[in-house]
Amino acid sequence: VAVPLGYGTVILRTQSQSRAFLYSLSKNTLYGQFVQKLRIEGDFSPDMVKILPFLTSLRDIYISLAVTFKDDASGFCAGFGNINPTRFILYDTPHKMPVNKSVEQLVDALCYHIPRWTNLVRDSILFC
């Protein structure tokens, strides 16, 4: 009973959290089916390309644009084709971060994939 509740909403803030989450998904692939909401707050781990295919029931995805020049968003961007969310929330920090290659890569990937997410409800795209 506790596993579905514990995996219902997943918040990833660091690469070590992503690695641990990927480890748990690889040990039991059923856990990915319980994830309905995914919130990415600054973790742009290359592991995201491996994590996203496990999330077959993903409804909501929240992405922060707080991406530094040290972050590598390529794994995350490559995984967008594996999801089809119903709701998408994009958060831009109130303290404008300088645009860098990773931010541009993330925005380009979102611009490509958002029109292809067929489950996405038009009124559910939120920009905070």
N, C-alpha and C positions, 0 to 999 in steps of 0.2 A: 504494500500500500504506500509506503514512504517513497519508493523510487520514482513513481510517476510524479508525485508532488515535488520532489527535490530537483527533478530535471525539467519541470514545466517552464521555468524561466531561467535562462543561463546568462550570467553577466561575466564577460571576460575583459580584464583590465591589463593583464600582463602576459608575457609569452610563457611564463612558467604555468600560469593557470590554463592557457591553451594546451600546453603539452600534457598536463594532468588530465584535462578533459578529453583530449584525443586518446590518451592511454585508456581511460575508462570506456570510451566508445569502442575502441579496438578489442577490448576484453569481452564486452557484451554489446553487440550491435543493436540490440533491442532498445537500449537506453536512448539512442538517437530519435526513436519514434515518439518519445515522451516530450521532447523539446518543442514547445509551441512558440516561445518568444526568445529571441537572441538579441542581446545588447552588447555591442562592441564599443568599449570606451578606451581607445588608445592602444589596444593590442592589435597590431597588424602583423601577426605572426605568419610565417610561410606555412605553418601547419593548418591554416584556415582552409586551404585548398583540399586538405584531407578530411577536415571536420565537416564541412558543409554537405557533402553527399550523404552523410549519416542522418541528417536532419530532415527526414521525409515528411514530417508533420508540421514543419515550421510555418507559422502564420504571420508573425510580426518580427520585423528586423529593425533595429535601432543602430544607427551608425554615427559615430562622432567624427567630425572633421579635424579633430585635434591630432593631427599627424605631423610629426617632426621630421626633419631631414634625415634623421637616423632610422626612421621606420621604413620597413619594406612592405608596401601594400600589394605586391605582385601576387602573393599566394591568395590573399583575400579576393582580389579582383578576378583571379582565374577561377575561383570557386563560385562566382555569382551565377554561372550557367547551371549549377546543380540545385538551385533553389527556385521556388516560385511562391513568394509570400503573398499574403492578402493585404498586409499593411506595411508601409515603409515610413520610417521616421529618420530624418537627417538632422543632426544637431551641429550647429556651427558655434564655436566658442564665442562668448561675448568679448573676449580679448583676442582680437583678430591675430591669428598666427600668420606668419609670412607664407605665401604660397611657395610650395617646393615641388619637386618632381613627384613625390609620393602622393601629395594632394591632387595634383593634376592627373596622375594615373588613376586614382580612386574616382574622381569626378568623371573622367572619360569612360571608365568601366561602367559606372552607374548610368550614364547617359546612353550607353549601348544596351545594357540589360533591362532597365526599367520598362521600356516598351515591349520587351519580350516576356515579361512576367505576366502571364495571362490571368492569374488569380488575383492580381492586384486590383483593388477597388479604387477607382479614380479619386474619390473623396478621401481616401485614407493616406494620401501622400502628405506628410506633415514636415514642415521645416521649422525648427525651433531656433 
